[in-house]
Amino acid sequence: MDKIPANKHQDADCMTEVENFPICAGADEVMYHITQPSDKKFCCKKGQIGVIPLSGYTGICRDASSPPAASLLATVVSMSMRRVDKC
């Protein structure tokens, strides 16, 4: 049986990079920040808006054509364009 080549980054601790420089997976996504019920960031596709959940979720994406009350809108944040080479 062939051995799987070792990943040169397998021992890298990337949690700091992920937490300090968050990005969305897709270029068509927008990052939002909420502080309630917990301090989290989450992403929604363009055409959707980030909504603060009433309970139990990190954040909810909702179609922008039917926005909720202003008090439930999550804050848009800019994403870091920093490339993480070690992870």
C-alpha positions in Angstrom: 0.0 0.0 0.0 1.3 3.4 -0.9 1.8 5.9 1.8 0.0 9.2 1.6 2.4 12.1 1.4 2.6 14.1 4.6 1.0 17.5 4.4 3.6 20.1 5.0 1.1 22.2 6.9 -0.5 19.5 9.0 1.1 20.7 12.2 0.3 24.4 11.7 -2.1 25.9 14.2 -4.4 27.9 11.9 -7.1 28.9 14.5 -5.5 32.3 15.1 -5.5 33.0 11.3 -9.1 31.9 10.9 -10.4 33.9 13.9 -8.4 37.1 13.2 -8.7 37.1 9.4 -12.1 35.6 8.5 -13.2 35.3 4.9 -16.3 33.9 3.2 -15.9 30.8 1.0 -17.3 32.4 -2.1 -16.5 35.6 -3.9 -20.3 36.3 -4.2 -20.7 36.3 -0.4 -20.9 39.2 2.1 -19.7 38.8 5.7 -21.9 39.9 8.6 -21.2 40.3 12.3 -23.6 39.8 15.3 -23.0 40.1 19.0 -26.2 38.5 20.2 -26.8 35.7 21.1 -23.0 35.3 20.7 -20.1 37.2 19.1 -19.9 35.6 15.6 -19.3 36.3 11.9 -21.2 34.6 9.1 -21.6 34.9 5.4 -24.6 35.3 3.1 -24.7 35.3 -0.7 -25.2 38.6 -2.5 -28.9 39.3 -2.7 -29.4 38.1 0.8 -29.1 40.0 4.1 -27.7 38.9 7.4 -30.3 38.7 10.2 -29.8 38.4 14.0 -31.4 35.2 15.1 -33.9 35.3 17.9 -32.2 32.2 19.4 -30.0 29.3 18.7 -28.2 30.2 15.5 -25.0 32.0 14.5 -26.9 34.1 11.9 -29.6 33.8 9.4 -29.5 34.7 5.7 -32.7 36.2 4.3 -33.8 37.3 0.9 -33.1 41.1 0.6 -36.4 41.7 -1.0 -38.2 41.1 2.3 -36.0 42.7 5.0 -36.8 42.3 8.7 -37.1 45.2 11.2 -33.9 47.3 11.3 -33.2 46.1 14.9 -32.7 42.6 13.5 -30.2 43.5 10.8 -26.7 42.1 11.2 -23.7 44.5 10.6 -21.8 44.1 7.3 -18.1 43.8 7.9 -15.2 43.9 5.4 -13.2 40.7 4.9 -9.4 40.5 5.0 -7.8 39.9 1.7 -4.8 38.5 3.6 -3.6 35.2 2.2 -2.8 32.5 4.7 0.1 30.5 3.3 0.9 28.4 6.4 -2.5 26.8 6.7 
